[in-house]
Amino acid sequence: MTERQLCVLAALCMIVAVAAGAFGAHGLKGRIDADMLGVWQTGVQYHLIHALGLFAVAWLRARHPQARLLWAAGWLMFAGIVLFSGSLYMLALTGIRWLGAVTPLGGLAFLLAWAMTAWAVWRAPQ
């Protein structure tokens, strides 16, 4: 994935995150209980943070184009958004508890993405 593609993906993730936040604050208030609204908000928080993380990975790829781990880190960060935030959104909307079992896979993807980012930058020539 090129820096440009990462930036487009990051921007699209930000659009969805902002829309999800607004939907949670205005569309779900009073429709789901406070606990599930908290689950929704956790999904939004991690979605926003990691969409910004995609921008950071794109910037780092521009600075270190030879660092292939940054390519993988970008994909893992996106996968984390889908799995972590997506599972929390679905859990909040449906109440289906087994969806909570998917959430840690997204968290693992986030952790791996950040670890790969750190390793790629550490190893990159200065």
N, C-alpha and C positions, 0 to 999 in steps of 0.2 A: 504494500500500500504506500503510495507516495505521500509526501507532506501535504500536498493539495487535497488528496482524497481523505486523509486523516482530518484535515481542517473542516472539510465539508461534512464528514461524518460527525465530528464534534459539534458543529453548529446545528445539525439536525437533531442530535441528542439533546442539545440545550433547548431547542424549540419544544421537543416532547416533554422535557423535564419541567419547563416553565408552565406548559399547558397542564401537565399532571398536577403541579402544585396549585394552580388556580382552580382546577376541577376539584381537588381535594378540599380546598378552602371554601369554595362556593357551591359546588354541585353535590358534594357528599355530606356536608354538614347537616346533621339532622336525619340523614338517611342510613348511616351506619353508626354503630356505637363508638364511643370514645376510644376504646382499645384498638379497634380496627382503623379508626382515623389516625391513630398514632403509628400503626403499621404502615399505612399509606404514606405518612409524612417521612418515616424512616426511608422508605423506597425513594421518595423524591430527593431527600438529602443526599443519599449516596449516588443517585442518578446525576444530580447537579455537580457534585464534587468530581465524579469520574468523567463526566463530559468535559469539564475543565482540564482534567488529567489528560484527556485525548489531545487537547490543544498543546499541552506541555510536551507530550510525546512527539507531536508533529514538529514543534519548534526544535526539539532535540534531534530529530531525524534530519532537519535542515542543517544543523550544526555538525552532525556526525553521520553522514549518509552511508558510511561503510559499516555502521553498527546494525547488523541484521537483527539483533535481539530487540531493537526498538520496533521493528515491524511486528514481531510476535507480541510484544508488549501492547501495542495498539489494538491488535485483534483480541487479546485476552481482556483488555480493559472494556472493550465493547461487549464481549461475551459476558463479562461480569455485570454490566449494566442490564443486559437482557435477562440473565439468570437471577441476579440478586434483586434488582428493583422490579423486574417483571413478575417474579414469583410473589413478591410482597404486594404488588398492585392486585394481582389475581386473588391472593389470599384475602385481602381487604374487601374486594368486591364480591367474592363468592362464599367466603367462610370455609372453603375446603382446606382442611388442616394439613393434608399430605403435601400441599404446595410448599409448606414451610420447610420440607426436606430438601427442596431444590435450592433454597436461599444460601446455604453454606457453600454450595458449588460455585455460586457467583462470588461469594466472599473469597474463596480460594483463588478464583480467576483474578480478582483484584490484587490479592497478595502476590501472586506470581507476576502479574504485570508490573507492579511497583518494584519487585525484586529484580526482574529483568531490566527494568529501566535503570536502576541503580548500578547493576553490574555492567550494562552497556556503556554507561557514562564513565564509570571507573576505568574500564578497559580501553576506552577511546583515546587515541593519541591527542596530545594537547597542542 
